[in-house]
Amino acid sequence: MMGDVVNLRRARKQKVRETAKSEAQANRLRFGRPSAERKLDETREELEARRLDAHKRSE
């Protein structure tokens, strides 16, 4: 039983394309929003962190 012949150059290039594609998707999520929306999310995250810290028990 012989395995399929794989062209290593094509496999390497395909892997590079897939990583670039996933990185591009992450960048679209990160940079593809208006500044007002980003600030709103940052404010919400800060508020959530403060609320969580306020509920911590001090020992």
Helices and strands as residue ranges (DSSP letters): H 8-31, H 35-54
